[in-house]
Amino acid sequence: MKKFLSVLGALSLVALYGMSIEELNIVTKEQLMEINGIGKSKAEAIIKYREEHPFKSLEEVEEVSGIGPSLAKTIKESVIK
């Protein structure tokens, strides 16, 4: 139940305001794919990266394989600082 409420809360925040850096560490592949420019493979790359290195800052997004400066900017704009 706790995990469900966490996901539900993350969905609400993503839909209304974008997401926080903490939520970037827990959102699902499907939620990541809602960000313009992120398809299945990039969402999977983000999840793989965060499983090994949870995001602590927005700058780390650029370290994910396949994420260039333009897409990193789009992701950063989707995250509440």
C-alpha positions as CSV (number, residue, x, y, z in Angstrom):
1,M,0.0,0.0,0.0
2,K,2.8,2.4,0.9
3,K,4.5,1.9,-2.5
4,F,1.1,2.4,-4.3
5,L,0.6,5.7,-2.4
6,S,4.2,6.8,-3.3
7,V,3.6,6.1,-7.0
8,L,0.2,7.8,-6.9
9,G,1.8,10.8,-5.3
10,A,4.5,10.9,-7.9
11,L,2.0,10.6,-10.7
12,S,0.0,13.5,-9.3
13,L,3.1,15.7,-9.0
14,V,4.3,14.8,-12.5
15,A,0.9,15.6,-14.0
16,L,0.5,18.9,-12.1
17,Y,3.9,20.4,-11.6
18,G,6.7,18.3,-13.2
19,M,8.7,16.2,-10.8
20,S,11.3,16.6,-8.1
21,I,14.8,15.1,-8.2
22,E,13.6,12.5,-5.6
23,E,10.7,11.6,-7.9
24,L,13.1,11.2,-10.8
25,N,14.6,8.4,-8.8
26,I,11.3,6.5,-8.4
27,V,9.0,7.2,-11.4
28,T,8.2,4.4,-13.8
29,K,9.4,3.8,-17.3
30,E,5.9,4.9,-18.5
31,Q,6.1,8.1,-16.6
32,L,9.5,8.9,-17.9
33,M,8.2,8.3,-21.5
34,E,5.7,11.1,-20.9
35,I,8.7,13.6,-21.1
36,N,9.1,14.9,-24.6
37,G,12.1,13.1,-26.3
38,I,12.1,10.0,-24.0
39,G,11.1,6.7,-25.5
40,K,11.4,3.2,-24.2
41,S,15.2,2.8,-24.6
42,K,16.0,6.2,-23.0
43,A,13.6,5.6,-20.1
44,E,15.3,2.2,-19.5
45,A,18.7,3.8,-19.6
46,I,17.6,6.4,-17.0
47,I,16.2,3.6,-14.8
48,K,19.4,1.5,-15.2
49,Y,21.6,4.5,-14.3
50,R,19.5,5.5,-11.2
51,E,19.6,1.9,-9.9
52,E,23.4,2.1,-9.8
53,H,23.7,5.9,-9.0
54,P,20.5,7.5,-7.6
55,F,20.3,11.1,-8.9
56,K,21.5,13.7,-6.4
57,S,21.5,16.6,-8.8
58,L,20.0,17.5,-12.2
59,E,23.5,17.7,-13.8
60,E,23.8,13.9,-13.4
61,V,21.1,13.4,-16.1
62,E,23.7,14.2,-18.7
63,E,25.7,11.2,-17.6
64,V,23.0,8.7,-18.7
65,S,24.0,6.9,-21.9
66,G,22.0,8.4,-24.9
67,I,21.1,11.6,-23.1
68,G,22.6,14.6,-24.9
69,P,22.6,18.3,-23.8
70,S,19.3,19.1,-25.6
71,L,17.4,16.2,-24.0
72,A,19.0,16.8,-20.6
73,K,17.7,20.4,-20.8
74,T,14.2,19.1,-21.5
75,I,14.4,16.7,-18.5
76,K,15.8,19.4,-16.3
77,E,12.8,21.6,-17.3
78,S,10.5,18.8,-16.2
79,V,12.0,18.6,-12.7
80,I,11.2,21.0,-9.9
81,K,14.3,22.3,-8.3
